[in-house]
Amino acid sequence: MKYLTEYRNAGVVHEYLDELHRTTTRPWTIMEICGGQTHSLVKNGILDLLPKVITMVHGPGCPVCVTPLGIINEAIYLAENEGGILCSFGDMLRVPGSKKSLLEAKAKGADVRILYSPLEAVKLAQEHPERQVVFFAVGFETTAPANALSVVQAKLLGVKNYSILASHVLVPPAMEAILSDPENVIDAFLAAGHVCTIMGTEEYFPVVEKYQVPIVITGFEPVDLLQGILMAVRQLEKGEAKLENQYARVVQREGNLLAQQTIGKVFEVADRDWRGIGTIPMSGYEVNESYAEFDARRRFNLHLQAVAENKECIAGTIMKGLQKPFDCPNFGTKCTPEHPLGAPMVSSEGACAAYFHFARAAAT
């Protein structure tokens, strides 16, 4: 398959690894911001093949992982108390709230349904006009266009019983929060290619300029990641700080303008609480006034309350790049995908899940 098999070519992988070993002369810490990149690095054994002085740490680029407890609780409340239908992507169902998960609420009788597109939820609302249908709209900039489009479509069709519970987060503010943290150890970033496919590259230039940190936009296959790491290391070794685009076959400087327009029509930028990290100013999307009738928080008069995290879960320090899953004393014992203490052990993009499924044998 074009643009897939070529980027899994073992010969090319070894060429980049050889070049990395020749180029790297000192220790560097690089954060891949996206959970999809984390899974590819761990699953393909790349972390064990890199020069020992290169440390890859895993950022907060897993939308399920950073969805705060309060919003999970809101979703569970809607599923259990409003007599409607709560729709969600499958990853969200096993994420623990304060007392239970959506899956547990479903097991006790709540009407919780797994869908693959928010537009399916709009259709479901049309089919059940007597019931309220809420879509749990979670994600980074990547999923925001589809969620916004569902709201536009519902308004166009006159669907009055559809709304979304928005929990959208943005990548650049998260990078700035990490870089401004006094404990920051990051020398360079690999930025998420799919986010940049939507948003383009312009918003990363100020981050590079302000913090003098290299950012390389990469894809998700082994060759993509190794080429991106090499590009970052070459900058670091030369004392440079630039934005580079390894994923140029997909990412354009301006991004997807139509998708950006759709986002701007429905959402506005607001402060957002990140699970395990805290509040990051202007780091998320909320439904704007023009589409307020489709905002589940307004419709059901919800008031997000801050909820204390499980003290046994170190997800916050993992997503800041300060620790790794193996540093958690509960990893693989008290915390497993079947009985998670935190979201990174549940999500298909969570760092803890990646280590649990693909790296435990190497650690034992």
Phi, psi and omega in degrees: 000127183298140181069015176231298182297325179298331183266010172240013183292119184298323180297317179293322177303313181293328177297315180292322177297317178300318181293323177297317180294326179285327188276325188281123181242351183208168183291139175221143176245121184239132178256125166272124190282339190256138178296329176296322175294319178302311181298321179294318179298317183285313183299322182270005176071019185293325182301328182278346183261345181290159172306141185300336182276355175265121178251119175265127177240159196248120189273187185272029185274034174243105186298326177295318185295327186263000176291119188289158180305321182301320180286324173301316179298321177298316180297318179295320178300313181297322180293326188264338193240345185258002177065021182252204180238121178260119182251144185203158165292153187298329183301331187282342191293326184262003178290125183289134168269201181295320185238337183200176175250170175298326179296319178292322176297320178298317180297334181267008173116352179292144181274087180248126185235138176272124177236164181251356178204141176296336177294333173296325180292323176298316178298320179298321178295323177296323183283340181230069184295344180276354183236150175278132178243123181242130174258128179280097189271090183250144173151173172273196180302338184296317183267352183299320181300316181294320178294319177295319181298325179297323178291316177301316180295317180299319179293319180298321182274355181072031180278111187268348186252025179242139175207167178237145171259101190276133173218060181267139179234158187241143187286307186304317177298327177294320176300315181296322179297320179293315183291332181271356178290133180302335180269006184304135179235009189277130177263332182201161179239146159259117181273156186281120183298322183289326176296316181291335174300324179278310193264349183079197188245349189302321187287354179268339180301316178298327179294315178300314183293316184291318187255356180052053181235132176294138172232125179240120178281125184229165171273207193233354178275162183306316180293320176306309186292318180293320177296319178296318178297318178298317179298320179293316181295319178301318177297312183298318181294331180268357183073028181259161174217103182225163169264125178234153184241094176289332188266038186295341179291345180236317188270126174252154184304319183275347181073202180261100187295323180295319177296319179297321178296321179294318176300312183295334180290324188255325188251158170229151182283137182213168173297149181218138175274130180251127182301126178083351183243318182114190182280130174245120183300138174049050186238016180209174176249138169236154177295132183276176185296328182298333181238029184302330182293345180256011178266114183300327181296318178288316184299320184254011176054049179276147177229105183299127178247135177294136182234136181294139178285159173294119185293344179277352183259129181256025184306322182300313181288332175294314184286344173272355180083014183268336177219169177239163183308322181294344178283348181279125181293344181261359183299125176076358179243275177287339182242112178223167178302330179282329181225074185280145170274334182213167185296326182298343177274347184259314190294147175292349176248003183285140181297319181295320177296320179299314180292323182296316186276329190239345189239355184296322182297323180290335183273345185261000000 
